[in-house]
């Protein structure tokens, strides 16, 4: 979360006019995970139906503005270093560490600002509330800015705002049953309560199910052989 703040990630609650930006970050997640989620029209319809009960939160970054601030900070640090006596070793060490950190950010941002000179949305979450619970339905992140860790400040913002609105639970969605995947690691940062359910299963309600399933599997096998 500290990295996101230091890099200038800003979160805000979006409106219908921000749907296109949200759809864009969702598309990055679709490509990364090789899944198909929803389109812009669906997200807009969802927000229209739920109204104030729909929460669209976005994370953005203005690289140009942030670069200017870094350069101003570096100038101040250099000035402080020049005014600090050799005997003030602790202060000198701290200032030199800050100088090194800011210089690193400047190098990184000078490269990025060439590609993204304007403000850009880099992550988003669309949620809806029901009763005292917030259901976090869709989340996306622009992979090009994964080092900015926008999801950490974004999730925190969602929790804070929904809590102010009287929500006492936030459903972050599922995790792998093994509890050792990356998604579980990320969600564990928020002290979650993991509820285990039975999961998906097939419950035949027609006596023809087994026969139909047999022919379905046979058809799949024959199609594979035919393709070869």
Order of alpha helices (4+ residues) and beta strands (2+ residues): alpha-beta-alpha-alpha-beta-alpha-alpha-beta-beta-alpha-beta-alpha-alpha
